[in-house]
Amino acid sequence: MSQKIRFVNKDKTQFFQTLKQRVDAYFTENEITPHANTTMVVKTFVMLAVYFIPYTLIITNVATGWMIWPVFIVMGIGMAGIGMSVMHDAQHGAYSANPKINSIVGLCLHLVGGDGRNWRNQHNILHHTYTNIHDHDEDIEDKMGMRFSPNGNHRPFKRFQIFYAFFFYSLMTIYWATYKDFDQFFRYHKMGLNRDSKKERTKQFLYLIFWKAFYFGYMIVLPLLVIDMPWWQYLIGFAVMHALCGLILSLVFQLAHVVEGTQFPMPDEKGNIDNEWAIHQLNTTADFSRNSQLLTFYLGGLNYQAIHHLFPRICHVHYPAIAPIVKQTAEEFGVPYIYFPTFGEALKSHVTLLRKLGRNDIFHMMQEMG
């Protein structure tokens, strides 16, 4: 992060103030909490079951031979579901008004190989505050030979990124579990995001080591000790699980931010973004497939990404009810609300933008950015 960013609402718009009043009124008038309800609690157990029941079938040798492949695929789907539908709300403080409950439910991230503190730094602070701003939002930074922003570095070989991007997407969670958290631990301390004493930093590092050991212990060591199958067969299944999970999680993010119509603004020389923060969120974020109840259930409402960015501390089960309020308010204030009716249309738009970014087609990209 090279400079401090400030959002300057020079037009003194009242968009977010008006929107927040209307959303607050919705919860007050309907006498409901903005946090988890019974549906959310049931979903929590469903997602955990989709991941841990197949795991149990493997380590008890019920699933052997060819059966391990569909079992690992189900685990990959469950793993992504835990991330999107359970831990995501908890790590945002949206699951419950009680911080202890959020902390407990948030441990789901550690159970699937991640680290909550690093995730909150990258996602809650950097991504949610500086959405689609190059050199501040790490989710759109150049990585693995890919370019996700017109402000990123272009290299001639990146014209082929549409052919290899999805492979690298599939590496997301295994990279996360093995290397990324350690890199972020030290890098975020250097950046000043973690202002720990030396003693506290050592404690947090040991905490990170413990959970990594726990994850690889129950996912690699224990199964290889008890399963009745060749070790290499199990490890291939483990890799398939992570590849599917990584692909799902990567695509859900990309379809919300790296698509045609979203903007990638840059601050001026003083570090100012001339926009209200909430309007910036709608300029840089897209929704998709809002009418699909199945996708909304599984994705944890992340197909309502714009609503999530505006109200990250509201549980996702309420997003479908809030969306019309956001849409109406955005129309009244002349604020764009980017939406793709289907998953396929959003995916096509993402691929199109990847191609333009790879070819460095600046003219067309600037047109898409408005």
N, C-alpha and C positions, 0 to 999 in steps of 0.2 A: 504494500500500500504506500504509494509515493506521496500523497497529500491528503489532508483532511477535507472531506466533502461536506458542503452545507447546501440544503435545499432552501432556495429563496423564493418565497411566494410573493413575487413582486406585484402580481395583479390582485393580491389580497382576496383570492377566491375563498368561498365558504363551502366548497364542495365536501370536504371530509367532515367538517363540523355538522353540516346538514345531514350527511349520510349516517354519521354515528348516532345522532339524535333519533333518526328514524329506526335504525337497527335496535338501539336500546329500547325504544318504545315497543317494538315487536315483542321482545322478551317480557317486558313489563305487562303489556296488555294481555298476553297469553299466559302469564304467570308460570313461565318455565325458566329453567336455568340455562345459561349459555354453555354449560359444561356437558359432560356425558350423561346420557339417559339409559334406560334399560336396553334399548337396541344396541347402544355402544358397548355396554358390558357384555352382552351376549356375543357380539362380534369379536370382542377380545378373546374370549374362550374358543370361538370357532377358529380364528386365525392361528392361535397357539396349537390347537388340535390338528390343523392341517399340516403343521410342521412337525410336531412331536409324535403323533401317532405313526406316521410312516417311519420316523426314526426308530421308534420302539419295535416296529415290525422287522427292521433290519437287524438290530442288535440282539433280538430274540430268535433270529434265524427263521422267522416265519416267511420273510421275503428273501428268497435266494434265486440264483440263476438269472433268467431273463426278467424275473419280477422286480429286480432292483431298479431297472431303468424307469418304468412308470412311477415307482415309489420315489426315486430321487427327483423326478420331474415335479411330482406333487409337493415334495419338500421345497423345491425352488419357488414354486408358486406361493406356498405358505410363508416362506422366508420373506419374500417381497411383500406379502400381505401384512405380516407383522410390522415391517418397516413403515408401510404407508398408512395402515389402518389402526395401529395401536401405539407404537412408540412415538410416532410423529406428533400426535396430539399431546402425549405426556411430556415430551421434551420441550414443547412449546408452552406448557403450563395450561393447556386447554382441556385436558382430560377431567380435571377436578379443581375445585377451588382450594383444596387442601394440598399444599406443596409436597407433603409426605407421600400422598397417594401418587402424585405425578412422578416422584422419584422412584417409587416402587415399580410402577407400570413402565417407567422409562428404562428400567433395567432390561427390558426386552431387547433393547439395542445391543447390550453387552452379551446377551444369550446367543445372538446371531453374528458375533464377531466384531462389533463396532465399539466405539467409545463415546459416551454421552457428552462429555465436556468438549472434546474436539468438534463433535457434530454441532453442538450449540454455537460454538465460535464461528464455524464456517457457514452454517445454515441460518441460524437465528440472527446473528449479528451481521456478518459480511453479506450474505446473499439477500436477506430480507431488507436490509437497510440500503444497500447499494446495487439493487437489482439491475443486471445487464450493463453495469458501468465497468469498463475495462480497467484492469489493474486494481480493482477493489472487490468485485464479485468473482470469487475463485471458480465458481461453477461455469463461467464462460471463458476462462483463461485458456490459452493455447496449451494443449497437452497431447502427448502421444501422437504427434504429427498431425493434429487436427486444429482447425480454426473455427471458432464459434461466434466471432464478432468481427465486424468490418474494421474495428480498431486494433485487432490482433495482427501479429506478424504474418505476412504472406510468404510462402516459399513455393517454387514451381511444382514440387511433387504433391502439394496439397490439392492440386486439381483432381487428384484421384481419391480424395478422402471419402467420397460417397461409396467407394468400393470397399474400404477397410474400416470405416467408422463403426459399423455395427459389431464387428469383431471386437474392437476395443471397448465398446459399450459393455460387452459381455464380461470383460475383465474387471469391472468396477468393484464388485464386492470382495473378490479375492485379493485385489490390490489393497483395498481398504483394510481387510483383516490382517494382512501380512506386513504392510509397509507404511501405508498412508498415515495411520494414527500416530506412529512413532515420529514421522517427519513433521506432522502438524504439532505434536507435543512441544518439540523444541522450537519450531518456527513461530508458533503463536506466542511463546514466551519472549522470543526475540522481538516480535512485533509489538509487545506490550499488551496483548489481549489477556494474558494471564499474569497478573501482578502478584505472584506468590513469593513468599520467603524461600530461602534455600531448603529449609526443613519441610515446608509444605510442598515444594516442587518435588522433593524426593518421595514424599508420601504419595503424591499423585502419580508419579512414575511407577511406583511399586503397585499401586492400584491398577494402572494400565497393564502391567505385566501379569498381575493375578488374573484379570479377566481374559486376557489373551491365552494364558495357560489353561484356564478353565474351558474356554471354547474349543481349542485344539485338543484338549484332553478328552472331552466327551464326544467330539466329532471325529477325531482321528485315532487317538491312542486306544480308547476303550473299544470302539468297534473292531479294530484290528486284532485285539486280544480275544474277542469272543465270537466273531462272525465265522461262518463256515463257507468262505469264498476266498479266492486269491486276493492278496492285498492290492494288486494293481487294478483289479476290477472294481474294488471299493473306491479307490482314489479317483478312478475315471468317473464313477458315479458322483462323487463329491464335487469334482470339477464341473460336471454337467449341471448340478444343482446351483452352483455359484454362477455359472454362465447364464442360466435362464434368469436367475434373480437379478443379476447385474444388467442384463438386457432390458428387463421390465422396468427397473428403477430408472435407468438412464433415459429410456424413451419417454417415460412419464414426465421427467423434468424437461427434456428437450422440446416436447410438444407444447410445453407451457411457456417457453421463453425464446427458443431458437427456431422461430417460424416467421414466415412472411407477415409483415404488418407490425411486429414488435419493434421497438426502438432500442438503440444502443447509444444513448447520449454520453457526451464527454463534458466534464466540468471546464469552466473557463480558467484563466491563469490564476485566479484567486481561489479556485476550488469550489466555485459556486455552480449549482445546477439550478437554472432559472425555471423552477416549477414547484408546485406544491407536492410534497412527498406522496400523497395518496394518488394524485393524478399521474405522477411518475410511475407508480405501481401499475396503473391501468395501461400506460403507454408501453410497458415492457413485459406484460404478462397476458397470456391468452387462456381462455377456457375452451373445452371441447367436450362433445358427447354428453351434454347436460341431461338429455332425455333418457339416457341409458341407466336404468336403476342398477343393473348388474355391475357395470363399470364403476358407478358411483360408490356402490357398496365395497367392491374389491379395492379400488384405488384410494379409499379413505377420503373421498371428496376432492382429491387432487386434480380431477378434471374441472373442478371449480377453483382453479388456481388463483384467479384474480380476487375472489372472495377471501381465500386463505391469506393472501398477501395483505389485504386490507384489515383483516380481523384474525390474526394468527392465534389469538387466545380464546377464540370461540371454537368449540368442538365441531368437527366436520359434519356430524349428523344434521346440523342445522343449516348447512350451506344451501340446499335446494330451496328452503323457505326464504333465505336472505337474498338470493340471486335476483329475484324480480325487483327488490328494493334498490339494489345496486344499479340495475339496468335503468330503472326509471329515473333515479337521481343523476346518473351519468348523462342521460339524454337531456335532462333539464339544464345541466351545466355545459352541454356540448363537449363532453369528455368521451373519447372513444372507449368502447368495451369490445375487445377483440374476441371473436368466438368462431369456432369451427364446429358445425353440426355433428360431424362424425369423427371417429378415431382415424378412419382412412384419409379423410380430407386433411386433418392435422398432420398426419404422417407424410402425406404427399407434399405439404407445404414445408415441412422440416427438410425433406430430401432436396427440394428445390432450392431452399436457402443454403444448405450445405454445398450444393453444386456452385451457386453464385459466389459463396465465400471462398471455395477452393479455386475458382477461376479468377478471383479478384475482380468480379464484375461490379465495380464500385457504382457505376451509373445506375444500374438496376437496383442495387442494394439501397442506395440513397433514396430512390423512388419508393421502395418498400418501407423505408423508415419514415417517410413523410417529409 
